Every structure is written in C-alpha cells, then in structure tokens.
Amino acid sequence: MQKSLYEVRELLKRFHIFIYTGNDLNDAVLMELELEDLYEMKLIEDEEYLKARMIIKQVKSRH
C-alpha cells in the first residue's frame, strides 16, 4: 500500500503540493482534499483522479 500512496504523493508533487504528516491516514485525508481541488479546476484527468481516489479510499479503510 505504501507504494500506492507514494504514487498519489508523486501526482501531487507535479503541482508542487507536498503532504507528509508521518501518518498515512492523515496524509490520505489531506491528499483527498487537494485532489478534489485539482480535479474541479480540470488540472487532472478523470482516470488519474479516480485511480488516486481509489488508493486513498483503500488507505482510509485500513484505519
């Protein structure tokens, strides 16, 4: 799962958004908010957004 959350971090880095709290659940919540903003502004494609949301959902369901 770490690798997947890493992928979301890399996606956000493209937009100079860096999230690391030291806690995967907290990171996932913050990443989700940022992803929603990027998607609403049409900066990321549907497929990319949905894949990232699925990863975040998996992380949140583990906690």
PQR file of N, CA, C, O and H, with PARSE charges and radii, in Angstrom:
ATOM      1  N   MET A   1       0.823  -1.206   0.000 -0.4000 1.5000
ATOM      2  CA  MET A   1       0.000   0.000   0.000 -0.0000 2.0000
ATOM      3  C   MET A   1       0.859   1.259   0.000  0.5500 1.7000
ATOM      4  O   MET A   1       0.481   2.267  -0.598 -0.5500 1.4000
ATOM      5  N   GLN A   2       1.997   1.209   0.657 -0.4000 1.5000
ATOM      6  CA  GLN A   2       2.883   2.374   0.693 -0.0000 2.0000
ATOM      7  C   GLN A   2       3.224   2.843  -0.718  0.5500 1.7000
ATOM      8  O   GLN A   2       3.240   4.041  -1.000 -0.5500 1.4000
ATOM      9  H   GLN A   2       2.304   0.391   1.143  0.4000 1.0000
ATOM     10  N   LYS A   3       3.494   1.883  -1.596 -0.4000 1.5000
ATOM     11  CA  LYS A   3       3.849   2.251  -2.961 -0.0000 2.0000
ATOM     12  C   LYS A   3       2.706   3.021  -3.609  0.5500 1.7000
ATOM     13  O   LYS A   3       2.944   3.990  -4.330 -0.5500 1.4000
ATOM     14  H   LYS A   3       3.481   0.909  -1.367  0.4000 1.0000
ATOM     15  N   SER A   4       1.482   2.604  -3.362 -0.4000 1.5000
ATOM     16  CA  SER A   4       0.340   3.282  -3.959 -0.0000 2.0000
ATOM     17  C   SER A   4       0.183   4.699  -3.425  0.5500 1.7000
ATOM     18  O   SER A   4      -0.065   5.630  -4.190 -0.5500 1.4000
ATOM     19  H   SER A   4       1.289   1.817  -2.776  0.4000 1.0000
ATOM     20  N   LEU A   5       0.325   4.861  -2.119 -0.4000 1.5000
ATOM     21  CA  LEU A   5       0.233   6.196  -1.543 -0.0000 2.0000
ATOM     22  C   LEU A   5       1.378   7.057  -2.072  0.5500 1.7000
ATOM     23  O   LEU A   5       1.233   8.265  -2.254 -0.5500 1.4000
ATOM     24  H   LEU A   5       0.526   4.104  -1.497  0.4000 1.0000
ATOM     25  N   TYR A   6       2.498   6.420  -2.311 -0.4000 1.5000
ATOM     26  CA  TYR A   6       3.636   7.113  -2.917 -0.0000 2.0000
ATOM     27  C   TYR A   6       3.246   7.658  -4.295  0.5500 1.7000
ATOM     28  O   TYR A   6       3.621   8.775  -4.652 -0.5500 1.4000
ATOM     29  H   TYR A   6       2.616   5.438  -2.163  0.4000 1.0000
ATOM     30  N   GLU A   7       2.502   6.873  -5.059 -0.4000 1.5000
ATOM     31  CA  GLU A   7       2.063   7.309  -6.387 -0.0000 2.0000
ATOM     32  C   GLU A   7       1.198   8.561  -6.298  0.5500 1.7000
ATOM     33  O   GLU A   7       1.318   9.463  -7.126 -0.5500 1.4000
ATOM     34  H   GLU A   7       2.198   5.965  -4.769  0.4000 1.0000
ATOM     35  N   VAL A   8       0.333   8.614  -5.299 -0.4000 1.5000
ATOM     36  CA  VAL A   8      -0.515   9.792  -5.122 -0.0000 2.0000
ATOM     37  C   VAL A   8       0.356  10.992  -4.738  0.5500 1.7000
ATOM     38  O   VAL A   8       0.132  12.106  -5.212 -0.5500 1.4000
ATOM     39  H   VAL A   8       0.236   7.881  -4.626  0.4000 1.0000
ATOM     40  N   ARG A   9       1.347  10.755  -3.877 -0.4000 1.5000
ATOM     41  CA  ARG A   9       2.274  11.838  -3.500 -0.0000 2.0000
ATOM     42  C   ARG A   9       2.984  12.386  -4.737  0.5500 1.7000
ATOM     43  O   ARG A   9       3.139  13.598  -4.883 -0.5500 1.4000
ATOM     44  H   ARG A   9       1.528   9.850  -3.491  0.4000 1.0000
ATOM     45  N   GLU A  10       3.412  11.495  -5.619 -0.4000 1.5000
ATOM     46  CA  GLU A  10       4.102  11.912  -6.840 -0.0000 2.0000
ATOM     47  C   GLU A  10       3.177  12.711  -7.751  0.5500 1.7000
ATOM     48  O   GLU A  10       3.609  13.682  -8.373 -0.5500 1.4000
ATOM     49  H   GLU A  10       3.287  10.510  -5.500  0.4000 1.0000
ATOM     50  N   LEU A  11       1.927  12.319  -7.833 -0.4000 1.5000
ATOM     51  CA  LEU A  11       0.948  13.070  -8.618 -0.0000 2.0000
ATOM     52  C   LEU A  11       0.822  14.492  -8.068  0.5500 1.7000
ATOM     53  O   LEU A  11       0.845  15.459  -8.829 -0.5500 1.4000
ATOM     54  H   LEU A  11       1.577  11.531  -7.328  0.4000 1.0000
ATOM     55  N   LEU A  12       0.691  14.615  -6.773 -0.4000 1.5000
ATOM     56  CA  LEU A  12       0.543  15.932  -6.155 -0.0000 2.0000
ATOM     57  C   LEU A  12       1.814  16.766  -6.301  0.5500 1.7000
ATOM     58  O   LEU A  12       1.744  17.988  -6.432 -0.5500 1.4000
ATOM     59  H   LEU A  12       0.672  13.830  -6.154  0.4000 1.0000
ATOM     60  N   LYS A  13       2.961  16.117  -6.278 -0.4000 1.5000
ATOM     61  CA  LYS A  13       4.232  16.842  -6.438 -0.0000 2.0000
ATOM     62  C   LYS A  13       4.304  17.572  -7.773  0.5500 1.7000
ATOM     63  O   LYS A  13       4.942  18.619  -7.879 -0.5500 1.4000
ATOM     64  H   LYS A  13       3.018  15.125  -6.171  0.4000 1.0000
ATOM     65  N   ARG A  14       3.653  17.022  -8.788 -0.4000 1.5000
ATOM     66  CA  ARG A  14       3.636  17.687 -10.105 -0.0000 2.0000
ATOM     67  C   ARG A  14       3.066  19.094 -10.005  0.5500 1.7000
ATOM     68  O   ARG A  14       3.367  19.959 -10.827 -0.5500 1.4000
ATOM     69  H   ARG A  14       3.134  16.171  -8.702  0.4000 1.0000
ATOM     70  N   PHE A  15       2.240  19.309  -8.990 -0.4000 1.5000
ATOM     71  CA  PHE A  15       1.611  20.613  -8.787 -0.0000 2.0000
ATOM     72  C   PHE A  15       2.212  21.342  -7.586  0.5500 1.7000
ATOM     73  O   PHE A  15       1.627  22.288  -7.058 -0.5500 1.4000
ATOM     74  H   PHE A  15       1.995  18.606  -8.322  0.4000 1.0000
ATOM     75  N   HIS A  16       3.374  20.887  -7.171 -0.4000 1.5000
ATOM     76  CA  HIS A  16       4.099  21.479  -6.041 -0.0000 2.0000
ATOM     77  C   HIS A  16       3.291  21.403  -4.748  0.5500 1.7000
ATOM     78  O   HIS A  16       3.296  22.330  -3.938 -0.5500 1.4000
ATOM     79  H   HIS A  16       3.850  20.119  -7.600  0.4000 1.0000
ATOM     80  N   ILE A  17       2.604  20.290  -4.575 -0.4000 1.5000
ATOM     81  CA  ILE A  17       1.847  20.029  -3.347 -0.0000 2.0000
ATOM     82  C   ILE A  17       2.559  18.889  -2.634  0.5500 1.7000
ATOM     83  O   ILE A  17       2.666  17.782  -3.161 -0.5500 1.4000
ATOM     84  H   ILE A  17       2.600  19.536  -5.233  0.4000 1.0000
ATOM     85  N   PHE A  18       3.041  19.171  -1.438 -0.4000 1.5000
ATOM     86  CA  PHE A  18       3.797  18.195  -0.656 -0.0000 2.0000
ATOM     87  C   PHE A  18       3.064  17.929   0.650  0.5500 1.7000
ATOM     88  O   PHE A  18       2.877  18.831   1.467 -0.5500 1.4000
ATOM     89  H   PHE A  18       2.954  20.070  -1.010  0.4000 1.0000
ATOM     90  N   ILE A  19       2.652  16.674   0.836 -0.4000 1.5000
ATOM     91  CA  ILE A  19       1.925  16.303   2.044 -0.0000 2.0000
ATOM     92  C   ILE A  19       2.643  15.143   2.710  0.5500 1.7000
ATOM     93  O   ILE A  19       2.797  14.073   2.120 -0.5500 1.4000
ATOM     94  H   ILE A  19       2.804  15.942   0.172  0.4000 1.0000
ATOM     95  N   TYR A  20       3.079  15.361   3.938 -0.4000 1.5000
ATOM     96  CA  TYR A  20       3.646  14.288   4.740 -0.0000 2.0000
ATOM     97  C   TYR A  20       3.507  14.666   6.205  0.5500 1.7000
ATOM     98  O   TYR A  20       4.194  15.557   6.704 -0.5500 1.4000
ATOM     99  H   TYR A  20       2.954  16.230   4.417  0.4000 1.0000
ATOM    100  N   THR A  21       2.600  13.968   6.884 -0.4000 1.5000
ATOM    101  CA  THR A  21       2.374  14.232   8.306 -0.0000 2.0000
ATOM    102  C   THR A  21       3.008  13.156   9.176  0.5500 1.7000
ATOM    103  O   THR A  21       3.081  13.294  10.397 -0.5500 1.4000
ATOM    104  H   THR A  21       2.042  13.244   6.478  0.4000 1.0000
ATOM    105  N   GLY A  22       3.467  12.080   8.537 -0.4000 1.5000
ATOM    106  CA  GLY A  22       4.005  10.959   9.305 -0.0000 2.0000
ATOM    107  C   GLY A  22       2.935   9.934   9.644  0.5500 1.7000
ATOM    108  O   GLY A  22       3.218   8.929  10.295 -0.5500 1.4000
ATOM    109  H   GLY A  22       3.408  11.968   7.545  0.4000 1.0000
ATOM    110  N   ASN A  23       1.701  10.185   9.201 -0.4000 1.5000
ATOM    111  CA  ASN A  23       0.583   9.289   9.475 -0.0000 2.0000
ATOM    112  C   ASN A  23      -0.179   9.100   8.163  0.5500 1.7000
ATOM    113  O   ASN A  23      -0.687  10.063   7.590 -0.5500 1.4000
ATOM    114  H   ASN A  23       1.471  11.002   8.671  0.4000 1.0000
ATOM    115  N   ASP A  24      -0.256   7.854   7.693 -0.4000 1.5000
ATOM    116  CA  ASP A  24      -0.890   7.586   6.396 -0.0000 2.0000
ATOM    117  C   ASP A  24      -2.341   8.046   6.338  0.5500 1.7000
ATOM    118  O   ASP A  24      -2.780   8.563   5.311 -0.5500 1.4000
ATOM    119  H   ASP A  24       0.157   7.071   8.159  0.4000 1.0000
ATOM    120  N   LEU A  25      -3.088   7.868   7.413 -0.4000 1.5000
ATOM    121  CA  LEU A  25      -4.487   8.275   7.404 -0.0000 2.0000
ATOM    122  C   LEU A  25      -4.618   9.788   7.265  0.5500 1.7000
ATOM    123  O   LEU A  25      -5.415  10.273   6.461 -0.5500 1.4000
ATOM    124  H   LEU A  25      -2.731   7.448   8.248  0.4000 1.0000
ATOM    125  N   ASN A  26      -3.852  10.523   8.034 -0.4000 1.5000
ATOM    126  CA  ASN A  26      -3.888  11.985   7.935 -0.0000 2.0000
ATOM    127  C   ASN A  26      -3.443  12.449   6.551  0.5500 1.7000
ATOM    128  O   ASN A  26      -4.025  13.368   5.975 -0.5500 1.4000
ATOM    129  H   ASN A  26      -3.205  10.130   8.687  0.4000 1.0000
ATOM    130  N   ASP A  27      -2.410  11.806   6.030 -0.4000 1.5000
ATOM    131  CA  ASP A  27      -1.939  12.141   4.679 -0.0000 2.0000
ATOM    132  C   ASP A  27      -3.055  11.913   3.659  0.5500 1.7000
ATOM    133  O   ASP A  27      -3.285  12.744   2.781 -0.5500 1.4000
ATOM    134  H   ASP A  27      -1.937  11.060   6.498  0.4000 1.0000
ATOM    135  N   ALA A  28      -3.743  10.777   3.785 -0.4000 1.5000
ATOM    136  CA  ALA A  28      -4.798  10.428   2.840 -0.0000 2.0000
ATOM    137  C   ALA A  28      -5.927  11.460   2.864  0.5500 1.7000
ATOM    138  O   ALA A  28      -6.445  11.839   1.814 -0.5500 1.4000
ATOM    139  H   ALA A  28      -3.556  10.102   4.498  0.4000 1.0000
ATOM    140  N   VAL A  29      -6.304  11.909   4.051 -0.4000 1.5000
ATOM    141  CA  VAL A  29      -7.376  12.912   4.170 -0.0000 2.0000
ATOM    142  C   VAL A  29      -6.971  14.212   3.496  0.5500 1.7000
ATOM    143  O   VAL A  29      -7.760  14.795   2.752 -0.5500 1.4000
ATOM    144  H   VAL A  29      -5.883  11.601   4.904  0.4000 1.0000
ATOM    145  N   LEU A  30      -5.752  14.672   3.746 -0.4000 1.5000
ATOM    146  CA  LEU A  30      -5.277  15.912   3.131 -0.0000 2.0000
ATOM    147  C   LEU A  30      -5.109  15.765   1.623  0.5500 1.7000
ATOM    148  O   LEU A  30      -5.430  16.681   0.867 -0.5500 1.4000
ATOM    149  H   LEU A  30      -5.111  14.198   4.350  0.4000 1.0000
ATOM    150  N   MET A  31      -4.606  14.611   1.188 -0.4000 1.5000
ATOM    151  CA  MET A  31      -4.433  14.367  -0.239 -0.0000 2.0000
ATOM    152  C   MET A  31      -5.777  14.364  -0.957  0.5500 1.7000
ATOM    153  O   MET A  31      -5.898  14.863  -2.075 -0.5500 1.4000
ATOM    154  H   MET A  31      -4.345  13.867   1.802  0.4000 1.0000
ATOM    155  N   GLU A  32      -6.769  13.804  -0.310 -0.4000 1.5000
ATOM    156  CA  GLU A  32      -8.100  13.753  -0.905 -0.0000 2.0000
ATOM    157  C   GLU A  32      -8.633  15.169  -1.169  0.5500 1.7000
ATOM    158  O   GLU A  32      -9.205  15.435  -2.226 -0.5500 1.4000
ATOM    159  H   GLU A  32      -6.671  13.398   0.599  0.4000 1.0000
ATOM    160  N   LEU A  33      -8.443  16.049  -0.225 -0.4000 1.5000
ATOM    161  CA  LEU A  33      -8.884  17.444  -0.392 -0.0000 2.0000
ATOM    162  C   LEU A  33      -8.158  18.120  -1.552  0.5500 1.7000
ATOM    163  O   LEU A  33      -8.772  18.816  -2.361 -0.5500 1.4000
ATOM    164  H   LEU A  33      -7.978  15.833   0.634  0.4000 1.0000
ATOM    165  N   GLU A  34      -6.861  17.908  -1.620 -0.4000 1.5000
ATOM    166  CA  GLU A  34      -6.074  18.509  -2.703 -0.0000 2.0000
ATOM    167  C   GLU A  34      -6.477  17.941  -4.062  0.5500 1.7000
ATOM    168  O   GLU A  34      -6.582  18.677  -5.044 -0.5500 1.4000
ATOM    169  H   GLU A  34      -6.363  17.342  -0.962  0.4000 1.0000
ATOM    170  N   LEU A  35      -6.701  16.630  -4.112 -0.4000 1.5000
ATOM    171  CA  LEU A  35      -7.111  16.004  -5.371 -0.0000 2.0000
ATOM    172  C   LEU A  35      -8.435  16.560  -5.862  0.5500 1.7000
ATOM    173  O   LEU A  35      -8.603  16.824  -7.053 -0.5500 1.4000
ATOM    174  H   LEU A  35      -6.615  16.033  -3.314  0.4000 1.0000
ATOM    175  N   GLU A  36      -9.372  16.736  -4.944 -0.4000 1.5000
ATOM    176  CA  GLU A  36     -10.674  17.286  -5.321 -0.0000 2.0000
ATOM    177  C   GLU A  36     -10.509  18.672  -5.938  0.5500 1.7000
ATOM    178  O   GLU A  36     -11.149  18.990  -6.941 -0.5500 1.4000
ATOM    179  H   GLU A  36      -9.235  16.522  -3.977  0.4000 1.0000
ATOM    180  N   ASP A  37      -9.659  19.487  -5.344 -0.4000 1.5000
ATOM    181  CA  ASP A  37      -9.419  20.827  -5.890 -0.0000 2.0000
ATOM    182  C   ASP A  37      -8.809  20.755  -7.285  0.5500 1.7000
ATOM    183  O   ASP A  37      -9.242  21.462  -8.195 -0.5500 1.4000
ATOM    184  H   ASP A  37      -9.140  19.229  -4.530  0.4000 1.0000
ATOM    185  N   LEU A  38      -7.812  19.906  -7.446 -0.4000 1.5000
ATOM    186  CA  LEU A  38      -7.166  19.774  -8.757 -0.0000 2.0000
ATOM    187  C   LEU A  38      -8.161  19.299  -9.809  0.5500 1.7000
ATOM    188  O   LEU A  38      -8.155  19.776 -10.944 -0.5500 1.4000
ATOM    189  H   LEU A  38      -7.461  19.332  -6.707  0.4000 1.0000
ATOM    190  N   TYR A  39      -9.007  18.365  -9.423 -0.4000 1.5000
ATOM    191  CA  TYR A  39      -9.990  17.819 -10.356 -0.0000 2.0000
ATOM    192  C   TYR A  39     -11.032  18.878 -10.724  0.5500 1.7000
ATOM    193  O   TYR A  39     -11.383  19.025 -11.895 -0.5500 1.4000
ATOM    194  H   TYR A  39      -9.012  17.978  -8.501  0.4000 1.0000
ATOM    195  N   GLU A  40     -11.515  19.601  -9.743 -0.4000 1.5000
ATOM    196  CA  GLU A  40     -12.505  20.654 -10.003 -0.0000 2.0000
ATOM    197  C   GLU A  40     -11.947  21.743 -10.915  0.5500 1.7000
ATOM    198  O   GLU A  40     -12.680  22.339 -11.704 -0.5500 1.4000
ATOM    199  H   GLU A  40     -11.230  19.482  -8.792  0.4000 1.0000
ATOM    200  N   MET A  41     -10.647  21.997 -10.802 -0.4000 1.5000
ATOM    201  CA  MET A  41     -10.018  23.004 -11.654 -0.0000 2.0000
ATOM    202  C   MET A  41      -9.609  22.426 -13.008  0.5500 1.7000
ATOM    203  O   MET A  41      -9.007  23.117 -13.830 -0.5500 1.4000
ATOM    204  H   MET A  41     -10.051  21.513 -10.161  0.4000 1.0000
ATOM    205  N   LYS A  42      -9.941  21.151 -13.233 -0.4000 1.5000
ATOM    206  CA  LYS A  42      -9.653  20.460 -14.500 -0.0000 2.0000
ATOM    207  C   LYS A  42      -8.156  20.359 -14.790  0.5500 1.7000
ATOM    208  O   LYS A  42      -7.732  20.425 -15.943 -0.5500 1.4000
ATOM    209  H   LYS A  42     -10.431  20.589 -12.566  0.4000 1.0000
ATOM    210  N   LEU A  43      -7.365  20.200 -13.734 -0.4000 1.5000
ATOM    211  CA  LEU A  43      -5.917  20.074 -13.906 -0.0000 2.0000
ATOM    212  C   LEU A  43      -5.460  18.622 -14.015  0.5500 1.7000
ATOM    213  O   LEU A  43      -4.344  18.345 -14.457 -0.5500 1.4000
ATOM    214  H   LEU A  43      -7.710  20.147 -12.797  0.4000 1.0000
ATOM    215  N   ILE A  44      -6.331  17.695 -13.608 -0.4000 1.5000
ATOM    216  CA  ILE A  44      -6.009  16.277 -13.766 -0.0000 2.0000
ATOM    217  C   ILE A  44      -7.168  15.598 -14.488  0.5500 1.7000
ATOM    218  O   ILE A  44      -8.318  16.027 -14.393 -0.5500 1.4000
ATOM    219  H   ILE A  44      -7.237  17.920 -13.248  0.4000 1.0000
ATOM    220  N   GLU A  45      -6.841  14.535 -15.208 -0.4000 1.5000
ATOM    221  CA  GLU A  45      -7.825  13.783 -15.986 -0.0000 2.0000
ATOM    222  C   GLU A  45      -8.680  12.900 -15.084  0.5500 1.7000
ATOM    223  O   GLU A  45      -8.304  12.595 -13.952 -0.5500 1.4000
ATOM    224  H   GLU A  45      -5.907  14.186 -15.285  0.4000 1.0000
ATOM    225  N   ASP A  46      -9.826  12.498 -15.601 -0.4000 1.5000
ATOM    226  CA  ASP A  46     -10.753  11.647 -14.857 -0.0000 2.0000
ATOM    227  C   ASP A  46     -10.080  10.369 -14.367  0.5500 1.7000
ATOM    228  O   ASP A  46     -10.206   9.997 -13.200 -0.5500 1.4000
ATOM    229  H   ASP A  46     -10.132  12.746 -16.520  0.4000 1.0000
ATOM    230  N   GLU A  47      -9.366   9.702 -15.269 -0.4000 1.5000
ATOM    231  CA  GLU A  47      -8.746   8.419 -14.930 -0.0000 2.0000
ATOM    232  C   GLU A  47      -7.731   8.565 -13.795  0.5500 1.7000
ATOM    233  O   GLU A  47      -7.697   7.756 -12.868 -0.5500 1.4000
ATOM    234  H   GLU A  47      -9.264  10.004 -16.217  0.4000 1.0000
ATOM    235  N   GLU A  48      -6.921   9.593 -13.885 -0.4000 1.5000
ATOM    236  CA  GLU A  48      -5.908   9.852 -12.862 -0.0000 2.0000
ATOM    237  C   GLU A  48      -6.570  10.141 -11.510  0.5500 1.7000
ATOM    238  O   GLU A  48      -6.138   9.639 -10.473 -0.5500 1.4000
ATOM    239  H   GLU A  48      -6.949  10.250 -14.639  0.4000 1.0000
ATOM    240  N   TYR A  49      -7.611  10.948 -11.544 -0.4000 1.5000
ATOM    241  CA  TYR A  49      -8.348  11.307 -10.336 -0.0000 2.0000
ATOM    242  C   TYR A  49      -8.976  10.072  -9.699  0.5500 1.7000
ATOM    243  O   TYR A  49      -8.859   9.860  -8.492 -0.5500 1.4000
ATOM    244  H   TYR A  49      -7.962  11.356 -12.387  0.4000 1.0000
ATOM    245  N   LEU A  50      -9.642   9.262 -10.513 -0.4000 1.5000
ATOM    246  CA  LEU A  50     -10.327   8.081  -9.979 -0.0000 2.0000
ATOM    247  C   LEU A  50      -9.343   7.072  -9.401  0.5500 1.7000
ATOM    248  O   LEU A  50      -9.618   6.463  -8.368 -0.5500 1.4000
ATOM    249  H   LEU A  50      -9.737   9.434 -11.494  0.4000 1.0000
ATOM    250  N   LYS A  51      -8.216   6.892 -10.049 -0.4000 1.5000
ATOM    251  CA  LYS A  51      -7.202   5.962  -9.533 -0.0000 2.0000
ATOM    252  C   LYS A  51      -6.676   6.447  -8.184  0.5500 1.7000
ATOM    253  O   LYS A  51      -6.538   5.661  -7.246 -0.5500 1.4000
ATOM    254  H   LYS A  51      -7.993   7.387 -10.889  0.4000 1.0000
ATOM    255  N   ALA A  52      -6.384   7.738  -8.091 -0.4000 1.5000
ATOM    256  CA  ALA A  52      -5.881   8.296  -6.834 -0.0000 2.0000
ATOM    257  C   ALA A  52      -6.930   8.197  -5.735  0.5500 1.7000
ATOM    258  O   ALA A  52      -6.601   7.885  -4.591 -0.5500 1.4000
ATOM    259  H   ALA A  52      -6.495   8.377  -8.852  0.4000 1.0000
ATOM    260  N   ARG A  53      -8.188   8.457  -6.072 -0.4000 1.5000
ATOM    261  CA  ARG A  53      -9.262   8.362  -5.076 -0.0000 2.0000
ATOM    262  C   ARG A  53      -9.412   6.931  -4.574  0.5500 1.7000
ATOM    263  O   ARG A  53      -9.672   6.713  -3.391 -0.5500 1.4000
ATOM    264  H   ARG A  53      -8.455   8.710  -7.002  0.4000 1.0000
ATOM    265  N   MET A  54      -9.250   5.948  -5.470 -0.4000 1.5000
ATOM    266  CA  MET A  54      -9.348   4.550  -5.071 -0.0000 2.0000
ATOM    267  C   MET A  54      -8.224   4.191  -4.090  0.5500 1.7000
ATOM    268  O   MET A  54      -8.458   3.500  -3.099 -0.5500 1.4000
ATOM    269  H   MET A  54      -9.039   6.125  -6.431  0.4000 1.0000
ATOM    270  N   ILE A  55      -7.027   4.657  -4.368 -0.4000 1.5000
ATOM    271  CA  ILE A  55      -5.896   4.410  -3.473 -0.0000 2.0000
ATOM    272  C   ILE A  55      -6.170   5.020  -2.101  0.5500 1.7000
ATOM    273  O   ILE A  55      -5.952   4.377  -1.074 -0.5500 1.4000
ATOM    274  H   ILE A  55      -6.838   5.218  -5.173  0.4000 1.0000
ATOM    275  N   ILE A  56      -6.641   6.247  -2.091 -0.4000 1.5000
ATOM    276  CA  ILE A  56      -6.926   6.927  -0.832 -0.0000 2.0000
ATOM    277  C   ILE A  56      -8.025   6.203  -0.065  0.5500 1.7000
ATOM    278  O   ILE A  56      -7.948   6.061   1.156 -0.5500 1.4000
ATOM    279  H   ILE A  56      -6.818   6.769  -2.926  0.4000 1.0000
ATOM    280  N   LYS A  57      -9.032   5.752  -0.773 -0.4000 1.5000
ATOM    281  CA  LYS A  57     -10.131   5.017  -0.126 -0.0000 2.0000
ATOM    282  C   LYS A  57      -9.604   3.748   0.548  0.5500 1.7000
ATOM    283  O   LYS A  57     -10.033   3.406   1.650 -0.5500 1.4000
ATOM    284  H   LYS A  57      -9.095   5.867  -1.764  0.4000 1.0000
ATOM    285  N   GLN A  58      -8.676   3.051  -0.113 -0.4000 1.5000
ATOM    286  CA  GLN A  58      -8.098   1.837   0.455 -0.0000 2.0000
ATOM    287  C   GLN A  58      -7.315   2.160   1.726  0.5500 1.7000
ATOM    288  O   GLN A  58      -7.411   1.437   2.718 -0.5500 1.4000
ATOM    289  H   GLN A  58      -8.327   3.329  -1.008  0.4000 1.0000
ATOM    290  N   VAL A  59      -6.550   3.233   1.695 -0.4000 1.5000
ATOM    291  CA  VAL A  59      -5.768   3.633   2.865 -0.0000 2.0000
ATOM    292  C   VAL A  59      -6.705   3.984   4.019  0.5500 1.7000
ATOM    293  O   VAL A  59      -6.480   3.570   5.156 -0.5500 1.4000
ATOM    294  H   VAL A  59      -6.472   3.819   0.889  0.4000 1.0000
ATOM    295  N   LYS A  60      -7.745   4.742   3.724 -0.4000 1.5000
ATOM    296  CA  LYS A  60      -8.678   5.165   4.782 -0.0000 2.0000
ATOM    297  C   LYS A  60      -9.427   3.962   5.365  0.5500 1.7000
ATOM    298  O   LYS A  60      -9.716   3.945   6.561 -0.5500 1.4000
ATOM    299  H   LYS A  60      -7.928   5.078   2.800  0.4000 1.0000
ATOM    300  N   SER A  61      -9.741   2.968   4.551 -0.4000 1.5000
ATOM    301  CA  SER A  61     -10.492   1.813   5.034 -0.0000 2.0000
ATOM    302  C   SER A  61      -9.641   0.916   5.949  0.5500 1.7000
ATOM    303  O   SER A  61     -10.176   0.162   6.762 -0.5500 1.4000
ATOM    304  H   SER A  61      -9.505   2.982   3.580  0.4000 1.0000
ATOM    305  N   ARG A  62      -8.323   1.008   5.807 -0.4000 1.5000
ATOM    306  CA  ARG A  62      -7.434   0.218   6.673 -0.0000 2.0000
ATOM    307  C   ARG A  62      -7.391   0.751   8.089  0.5500 1.7000
ATOM    308  O   ARG A  62      -7.052   0.017   9.018 -0.5500 1.4000
ATOM    309  H   ARG A  62      -7.889   1.621   5.147  0.4000 1.0000
ATOM    310  N   HIS A  63      -7.730   2.016   8.267 -0.4000 1.5000
ATOM    311  CA  HIS A  63      -7.602   2.646   9.593 -0.0000 2.0000
ATOM    312  C   HIS A  63      -8.916   2.769  10.257  0.5500 1.7000
ATOM    313  O   HIS A  63      -8.997   3.274  11.376 -0.5500 1.4000
ATOM    314  H   HIS A  63      -8.006   2.612   7.513  0.4000 1.0000
TER
END
